[in-house]
């Protein structure tokens, strides 16, 4: 929990020093664009971070996204944001190739761009100055190592947004770690929009290979965990399959205490909203950039299990995790 709290508080600590003292500076205008709905249990916390940074740093902020995962619509929202002539822009790069032309439009218009959440492996090629996010490969690798340590040998990694770079990185990271230990991983597409697709995909995976002993990759704050829990119960596999998720939700945190979920891996969404606003404000006002040579500000890979779930639950209930 110590690392998580430190990560969560990073933006607040920094703002309490240099930048907050310059609230009298000219107000800036910064827009953030996400690749999906900005009111779900994950992105709403990102939005809270954006809004808090705006208050702390004298920045007018907006945070927008399509109704569901849609890179084409995200590109259109980036173009709409450019037309508003903000001082800075930060975007999630779920598909770097698809979004690069829009990011270049912003840069050509004199608008500095940073990125967050998805796109750690390709943000520089797109033109982003700094990337704030969990490294999907690193987080997946850590989750895979943890699954192996718990005894997993045959893992299915669930991907609820095929084509989203960070989700694919997570599954690839899990795959690398498990295969390194001599196990195997199969990647199984699921669906946020249609629980029956998720249920059918999991049933099919276990029917095809009854030796599957672990599940990883899926979002713990979405609709899939309840479906997965029901499916494991119906298949008489509760307690026989190691279950893990990425990013907690109030529905899944109690399941850690019950022993139905072994652990969740969090990327601290509050920081993913707060820090890009803070970094853009510092860049625009003072010309400074964080991230060093890599340009990546790592924010994620924090494990939640029975040892810290109560503290994380309190943070989630407060809307800041």
MILUM-311723 format. One record per residue (C-alpha): residue number from 1; residue in one letter; chain; x negated, y, z. Coordinates in nm, 3 decimals. Layout:
SITE   resi   resn   chain        c1        c2        c3
SITE    NUM      A       A         X         Y         Z
...
END
This chain:
SITE   resi   resn   chain        c1        c2        c3
SITE      1      X       A     0.000     0.000     0.000
SITE      2      X       A    -0.294     0.235     0.066
SITE      3      X       A    -0.388     0.249    -0.301
SITE      4      X       A    -0.026     0.299    -0.401
SITE      5      X       A     0.029     0.586    -0.163
SITE      6      X       A    -0.297     0.746    -0.273
SITE      7      X       A    -0.189     0.717    -0.636
SITE      8      X       A     0.155     0.853    -0.561
SITE      9      X       A     0.018     1.150    -0.369
SITE     10      X       A    -0.254     1.244    -0.617
SITE     11      X       A    -0.052     1.505    -0.800
SITE     12      X       A     0.076     1.664    -0.482
SITE     13      X       A    -0.272     1.683    -0.330
SITE     14      X       A    -0.419     1.845    -0.636
SITE     15      X       A    -0.138     2.094    -0.670
SITE     16      X       A    -0.182     2.192    -0.308
SITE     17      X       A    -0.527     2.318    -0.398
SITE     18      X       A    -0.630     2.517    -0.706
SITE     19      X       A    -0.332     2.522    -0.940
SITE     20      X       A    -0.054     2.594    -0.694
SITE     21      X       A    -0.239     2.908    -0.589
SITE     22      X       A    -0.189     3.043    -0.939
SITE     23      X       A     0.191     3.035    -0.936
SITE     24      X       A     0.180     3.404    -1.017
SITE     25      X       A     0.026     3.322    -1.358
SITE     26      X       A     0.243     3.350    -1.667
SITE     27      X       A     0.498     3.072    -1.670
SITE     28      X       A     0.415     2.793    -1.913
SITE     29      X       A     0.660     2.584    -2.115
SITE     30      X       A     0.588     2.210    -2.142
SITE     31      X       A     0.801     1.934    -2.295
SITE     32      X       A     0.768     1.560    -2.237
SITE     33      X       A     0.910     1.300    -2.477
SITE     34      X       A     0.967     0.938    -2.375
SITE     35      X       A     1.041     0.641    -2.601
SITE     36      X       A     1.364     0.540    -2.423
SITE     37      X       A     1.644     0.657    -2.195
SITE     38      X       A     1.518     0.911    -1.938
SITE     39      X       A     1.776     0.819    -1.674
SITE     40      X       A     1.698     0.453    -1.604
SITE     41      X       A     1.537     0.339    -1.278
SITE     42      X       A     1.184     0.386    -1.415
SITE     43      X       A     1.206     0.695    -1.633
SITE     44      X       A     1.424     0.885    -1.386
SITE     45      X       A     1.130     0.873    -1.143
SITE     46      X       A     0.897     0.994    -1.420
SITE     47      X       A     1.143     1.279    -1.473
SITE     48      X       A     1.138     1.361    -1.103
SITE     49      X       A     0.759     1.389    -1.124
SITE     50      X       A     0.791     1.620    -1.427
SITE     51      X       A     1.039     1.842    -1.248
SITE     52      X       A     0.837     1.857    -0.926
SITE     53      X       A     0.525     1.954    -1.118
SITE     54      X       A     0.723     2.227    -1.290
SITE     55      X       A     0.828     2.370    -0.953
SITE     56      X       A     0.482     2.344    -0.802
SITE     57      X       A     0.291     2.489    -1.096
SITE     58      X       A     0.519     2.761    -1.236
SITE     59      X       A     0.598     2.565    -1.551
SITE     60      X       A     0.929     2.546    -1.734
SITE     61      X       A     0.969     2.175    -1.814
SITE     62      X       A     1.190     1.948    -2.021
SITE     63      X       A     1.183     1.569    -2.034
SITE     64      X       A     1.377     1.399    -2.313
SITE     65      X       A     1.415     1.060    -2.481
SITE     66      X       A     1.652     0.857    -2.700
SITE     67      X       A     1.945     0.665    -2.552
SITE     68      X       A     1.749     0.339    -2.583
SITE     69      X       A     1.406     0.225    -2.701
SITE     70      X       A     1.372     0.380    -3.046
SITE     71      X       A     1.041     0.503    -3.185
SITE     72      X       A     1.208     0.669    -3.487
SITE     73      X       A     1.432     0.875    -3.261
SITE     74      X       A     1.137     0.956    -3.039
SITE     75      X       A     0.958     1.096    -3.343
SITE     76      X       A     1.258     1.311    -3.422
SITE     77      X       A     1.264     1.438    -3.063
SITE     78      X       A     0.895     1.528    -3.090
SITE     79      X       A     0.970     1.728    -3.406
SITE     80      X       A     1.257     1.901    -3.226
SITE     81      X       A     1.024     1.981    -2.937
SITE     82      X       A     0.767     2.133    -3.175
SITE     83      X       A     1.038     2.360    -3.314
SITE     84      X       A     1.089     2.502    -2.963
SITE     85      X       A     0.724     2.619    -2.966
SITE     86      X       A     0.624     2.499    -2.619
SITE     87      X       A     0.280     2.572    -2.474
SITE     88      X       A     0.209     2.199    -2.440
SITE     89      X       A     0.355     1.860    -2.517
SITE     90      X       A     0.313     1.512    -2.369
SITE     91      X       A     0.450     1.196    -2.528
SITE     92      X       A     0.460     0.821    -2.478
SITE     93      X       A     0.294     0.639    -2.768
SITE     94      X       A     0.490     0.317    -2.794
SITE     95      X       A     0.384     0.294    -3.160
SITE     96      X       A     0.076     0.503    -3.240
SITE     97      X       A     0.101     0.456    -3.617
SITE     98      X       A     0.463     0.570    -3.629
SITE     99      X       A     0.416     0.869    -3.400
SITE    100      X       A     0.078     0.996    -3.521
SITE    101      X       A     0.228     1.223    -3.795
SITE    102      X       A     0.448     1.401    -3.539
SITE    103      X       A     0.163     1.444    -3.293
SITE    104      X       A    -0.049     1.588    -3.574
SITE    105      X       A     0.234     1.830    -3.655
SITE    106      X       A     0.218     1.956    -3.298
SITE    107      X       A    -0.159     1.992    -3.308
SITE    108      X       A    -0.141     2.174    -3.642
SITE    109      X       A     0.109     2.411    -3.482
SITE    110      X       A    -0.142     2.490    -3.208
SITE    111      X       A     0.031     2.284    -2.939
SITE    112      X       A    -0.205     2.068    -2.728
SITE    113      X       A    -0.081     1.712    -2.681
SITE    114      X       A    -0.141     1.462    -2.404
SITE    115      X       A     0.011     1.116    -2.372
SITE    116      X       A     0.142     0.890    -2.099
SITE    117      X       A     0.279     0.541    -2.034
SITE    118      X       A     0.225     0.361    -2.365
SITE    119      X       A    -0.067     0.395    -2.606
SITE    120      X       A    -0.382     0.359    -2.393
SITE    121      X       A    -0.566     0.170    -2.668
SITE    122      X       A    -0.492     0.416    -2.950
SITE    123      X       A    -0.414     0.762    -2.808
SITE    124      X       A    -0.741     0.919    -2.923
SITE    125      X       A    -0.681     0.822    -3.286
SITE    126      X       A    -0.340     0.990    -3.266
SITE    127      X       A    -0.489     1.314    -3.135
SITE    128      X       A    -0.392     1.306    -2.768
SITE    129      X       A    -0.640     1.482    -2.539
SITE    130      X       A    -0.580     1.269    -2.229
SITE    131      X       A    -0.379     0.957    -2.155
SITE    132      X       A    -0.213     0.904    -1.816
SITE    133      X       A    -0.099     0.547    -1.765
SITE    134      X       A    -0.146     0.200    -1.649
SITE    135      X       A    -0.388     0.017    -1.877
SITE    136      X       A    -0.158    -0.257    -2.002
SITE    137      X       A    -0.437    -0.505    -2.075
SITE    138      X       A    -0.600    -0.448    -1.737
SITE    139      X       A    -0.269    -0.470    -1.549
SITE    140      X       A    -0.170    -0.782    -1.743
SITE    141      X       A    -0.506    -0.938    -1.672
SITE    142      X       A    -0.466    -0.865    -1.301
SITE    143      X       A    -0.117    -1.013    -1.298
SITE    144      X       A    -0.242    -1.318    -1.487
SITE    145      X       A    -0.525    -1.371    -1.238
SITE    146      X       A    -0.277    -1.343    -0.952
SITE    147      X       A    -0.045    -1.598    -1.117
SITE    148      X       A    -0.338    -1.836    -1.161
SITE    149      X       A    -0.435    -1.790    -0.794
SITE    150      X       A    -0.078    -1.888    -0.702
SITE    151      X       A    -0.113    -2.209    -0.905
SITE    152      X       A     0.029    -2.114    -1.246
SITE    153      X       A    -0.090    -2.319    -1.542
SITE    154      X       A     0.185    -2.271    -1.800
SITE    155      X       A     0.327    -1.918    -1.817
SITE    156      X       A     0.594    -1.751    -2.029
SITE    157      X       A     0.541    -1.375    -2.069
SITE    158      X       A     0.870    -1.196    -2.140
SITE    159      X       A     0.874    -0.888    -2.366
SITE    160      X       A     1.195    -0.683    -2.360
SITE    161      X       A     1.080    -0.424    -2.620
SITE    162      X       A     0.895    -0.595    -2.901
SITE    163      X       A     0.668    -0.340    -3.069
SITE    164      X       A     0.607    -0.137    -2.751
SITE    165      X       A     0.229    -0.125    -2.718
SITE    166      X       A     0.205    -0.133    -2.339
SITE    167      X       A     0.431    -0.438    -2.310
SITE    168      X       A     0.233    -0.624    -2.571
SITE    169      X       A    -0.089    -0.529    -2.393
SITE    170      X       A     0.049    -0.665    -2.066
SITE    171      X       A     0.135    -1.000    -2.221
SITE    172      X       A    -0.202    -1.015    -2.395
SITE    173      X       A    -0.372    -0.943    -2.063
SITE    174      X       A    -0.176    -1.218    -1.888
SITE    175      X       A    -0.257    -1.454    -2.174
SITE    176      X       A    -0.631    -1.380    -2.154
SITE    177      X       A    -0.647    -1.437    -1.777
SITE    178      X       A    -0.444    -1.757    -1.776
SITE    179      X       A    -0.624    -1.906    -2.076
SITE    180      X       A    -0.960    -1.821    -1.918
SITE    181      X       A    -0.855    -2.038    -1.623
SITE    182      X       A    -0.759    -2.323    -1.856
SITE    183      X       A    -0.385    -2.260    -1.866
SITE    184      X       A    -0.155    -2.152    -2.146
SITE    185      X       A     0.083    -1.863    -2.215
SITE    186      X       A     0.377    -1.830    -2.454
SITE    187      X       A     0.524    -1.487    -2.530
SITE    188      X       A     0.905    -1.486    -2.528
SITE    189      X       A     1.108    -1.188    -2.661
SITE    190      X       A     1.405    -1.082    -2.445
SITE    191      X       A     1.662    -0.801    -2.466
SITE    192      X       A     1.761    -0.516    -2.236
SITE    193      X       A     2.075    -0.449    -2.438
SITE    194      X       A     2.207    -0.806    -2.443
SITE    195      X       A     2.159    -1.023    -2.132
SITE    196      X       A     2.286    -1.326    -2.324
SITE    197      X       A     1.980    -1.302    -2.549
SITE    198      X       A     1.752    -1.303    -2.244
SITE    199      X       A     1.936    -1.597    -2.090
SITE    200      X       A     1.926    -1.793    -2.414
SITE    201      X       A     1.557    -1.721    -2.467
SITE    202      X       A     1.464    -1.847    -2.121
SITE    203      X       A     1.684    -2.155    -2.143
SITE    204      X       A     1.533    -2.236    -2.481
SITE    205      X       A     1.179    -2.194    -2.349
SITE    206      X       A     1.235    -2.437    -2.060
SITE    207      X       A     1.420    -2.683    -2.285
SITE    208      X       A     1.127    -2.680    -2.526
SITE    209      X       A     0.868    -2.710    -2.249
SITE    210      X       A     0.982    -2.828    -1.904
SITE    211      X       A     0.626    -2.791    -1.768
SITE    212      X       A     0.650    -2.408    -1.761
SITE    213      X       A     0.564    -2.308    -1.406
SITE    214      X       A     0.552    -1.926    -1.408
SITE    215      X       A     0.718    -1.616    -1.553
SITE    216      X       A     0.555    -1.276    -1.606
SITE    217      X       A     0.582    -0.958    -1.810
SITE    218      X       A     0.946    -0.860    -1.759
SITE    219      X       A     1.064    -0.525    -1.618
SITE    220      X       A     1.172    -0.553    -1.254
SITE    221      X       A     1.396    -0.246    -1.271
SITE    222      X       A     1.609    -0.350    -1.568
SITE    223      X       A     1.902    -0.588    -1.613
SITE    224      X       A     1.693    -0.898    -1.688
SITE    225      X       A     1.591    -1.007    -1.334
SITE    226      X       A     1.949    -1.090    -1.233
SITE    227      X       A     1.985    -1.296    -1.551
SITE    228      X       A     1.655    -1.472    -1.490
SITE    229      X       A     1.750    -1.547    -1.128
SITE    230      X       A     2.086    -1.690    -1.238
SITE    231      X       A     1.926    -1.896    -1.513
SITE    232      X       A     1.663    -2.046    -1.280
SITE    233      X       A     1.939    -2.136    -1.034
SITE    234      X       A     2.144    -2.306    -1.305
SITE    235      X       A     1.839    -2.497    -1.426
SITE    236      X       A     1.759    -2.606    -1.069
SITE    237      X       A     1.422    -2.431    -1.090
SITE    238      X       A     1.447    -2.189    -0.797
SITE    239      X       A     1.132    -2.222    -0.590
SITE    240      X       A     0.966    -2.435    -0.856
SITE    241      X       A     0.868    -2.149    -1.090
SITE    242      X       A     0.643    -1.858    -0.987
SITE    243      X       A     0.823    -1.535    -1.083
SITE    244      X       A     0.658    -1.194    -1.124
SITE    245      X       A     0.762    -0.860    -1.273
SITE    246      X       A     0.624    -0.522    -1.374
SITE    247      X       A     0.767    -0.206    -1.213
SITE    248      X       A     1.001    -0.250    -0.917
SITE    249      X       A     1.372    -0.190    -0.885
SITE    250      X       A     1.599    -0.192    -0.582
SITE    251      X       A     1.751    -0.520    -0.702
SITE    252      X       A     1.420    -0.702    -0.720
SITE    253      X       A     1.241    -0.574    -0.410
SITE    254      X       A     1.468    -0.773    -0.171
SITE    255      X       A     1.396    -1.082    -0.382
SITE    256      X       A     1.028    -1.049    -0.287
SITE    257      X       A     1.126    -1.073     0.079
SITE    258      X       A     1.347    -1.374    -0.001
SITE    259      X       A     1.060    -1.550    -0.175
SITE    260      X       A     1.231    -1.560    -0.514
SITE    261      X       A     0.971    -1.322    -0.660
SITE    262      X       A     0.601    -1.366    -0.581
SITE    263      X       A     0.492    -1.012    -0.666
SITE    264      X       A     0.554    -0.706    -0.883
SITE    265      X       A     0.296    -0.484    -1.051
SITE    266      X       A     0.367    -0.111    -1.043
SITE    267      X       A     0.241     0.180    -1.252
SITE    268      X       A     0.366     0.454    -1.015
SITE    269      X       A     0.609     0.639    -1.246
SITE    270      X       A     0.620     0.961    -1.040
SITE    271      X       A     0.256     1.025    -1.130
SITE    272      X       A     0.324     0.958    -1.498
SITE    273      X       A     0.551     1.261    -1.497
SITE    274      X       A     0.363     1.485    -1.257
SITE    275      X       A     0.009     1.444    -1.383
SITE    276      X       A     0.058     1.526    -1.755
SITE    277      X       A     0.227     1.853    -1.658
SITE    278      X       A    -0.051     1.932    -1.412
SITE    279      X       A    -0.326     1.843    -1.661
SITE    280      X       A    -0.169     2.043    -1.943
SITE    281      X       A    -0.124     2.343    -1.712
SITE    282      X       A    -0.491     2.323    -1.607
SITE    283      X       A    -0.602     2.287    -1.969
SITE    284      X       A    -0.390     2.578    -2.089
SITE    285      X       A    -0.491     2.808    -1.802
SITE    286      X       A    -0.852     2.709    -1.744
SITE    287      X       A    -0.964     2.494    -2.037
SITE    288      X       A    -1.048     2.190    -1.823
SITE    289      X       A    -0.970     1.825    -1.893
SITE    290      X       A    -0.969     1.518    -1.666
SITE    291      X       A    -1.044     1.161    -1.764
SITE    292      X       A    -1.415     1.180    -1.844
SITE    293      X       A    -1.554     1.027    -2.165
SITE    294      X       A    -1.271     0.775    -2.196
SITE    295      X       A    -0.998     1.037    -2.165
SITE    296      X       A    -0.790     0.790    -1.961
SITE    297      X       A    -0.653     0.869    -1.617
SITE    298      X       A    -0.575     0.523    -1.482
SITE    299      X       A    -0.249     0.502    -1.295
SITE    300      X       A    -0.118     0.155    -1.229
SITE    301      X       A    -0.190    -0.205    -1.152
SITE    302      X       A    -0.071    -0.177    -0.790
SITE    303      X       A     0.065    -0.503    -0.650
SITE    304      X       A     0.381    -0.523    -0.441
SITE    305      X       A     0.436    -0.837    -0.235
SITE    306      X       A     0.563    -0.936     0.109
SITE    307      X       A     0.284    -0.739     0.277
SITE    308      X       A     0.398    -0.396     0.157
SITE    309      X       A     0.747    -0.439     0.012
SITE    310      X       A     0.922    -0.258     0.299
SITE    311      X       A     0.714     0.059     0.251
SITE    312      X       A     0.761     0.052    -0.127
SITE    313      X       A     1.136    -0.001    -0.081
SITE    314      X       A     1.156     0.317     0.127
SITE    315      X       A     0.974     0.509    -0.149
SITE    316      X       A     1.202     0.368    -0.419
SITE    317      X       A     1.510     0.460    -0.216
SITE    318      X       A     1.370     0.811    -0.194
SITE    319      X       A     1.346     0.825    -0.572
SITE    320      X       A     0.970     0.881    -0.579
SITE    321      X       A     0.839     0.538    -0.680
END
